[in-house]
Amino acid sequence: MNGLRLLKRGGLDILKGSLVATATLVGLAVAGVVTNALGLPPVGMPAFMNLSTLVPLLFVSEVLIAIVLGECFQRLYQSFWHRLLWLWMGHYVLYYALNNLDAFLFTTYTNLGTSFVANLFPALFAAVSMALLWRPAAGSLAQRPSLSAYLAARRPGNWAWRFAAAWLCFPLIYYLAGRGAAAFTLSYYQNPGLDLGLALKFTLGSLMAMEVLRGALFLLAVLPIIVAWRGSQRNLWLVLGLVIFIQIAIQTLVQAYWMPFLEVRIPHSLEMLADSYGQAAVAAWLLAPRTAAALQASPQTVPAM
């Protein structure tokens, strides 16, 4: 019986994820109209990229992302508007903005600034769809988590060092995970015959400065999940790690079809897995709500609207 229920839920999640993916593609079309109307230049893309191959992979990617984010937010018991706002902001930052910042540093693609405007629209369309399709069970608003209650659990000085440590650990974890993957992938990127549009002459200082900025955006993106979490620290780590991983790694694992699977995509995916769960471990350890253990056994629900 449990297996049948699980199969039914999985099928329903795939259906809902497909609806989110469709809405995302509509958002991409809207983004094209808006950026053209604003006179923004098109983003430079690799000459070898084939949209007829990429679009189905984008669709599959969005299905996977929607299922992970939808299942996560369904258990947070936030109001509809709280869920919608974070899903828009968090999805935009983790899936779009952080990758765009990497592209500024690591590639020679042109007009990347247009992406920061254009990507607001697919992120919004996806967020609205997920917020509507994955709703928490109806219940009382009395136990809805708030930022003020979360911050009141510790002294300001205690929070200050915790947030600073969570922020500044980001570049360190990113660097260490990247060093491990570089041992397998660097020769591929340094092959001039492949014409990958990469810029590999950055300095370590510029790399770490970019990661300090990315670390601040990352912390902003995951904090609403942490504030709303009502469960164990361990489960927060597991869920948060998956939410991060599915968004930062999906472009390499699924969409980068031109890269060798074993030699490049698998090492990078393992790098991002270590990075994601490393960042999630630090965030869960330093920033998990102090009330999480007490509320683990009796999570509360709120209306979806």
Order of alpha helices (4+ residues) and beta strands (2+ residues): alpha-alpha-alpha-alpha-alpha-alpha-alpha-alpha-alpha-alpha-alpha-alpha
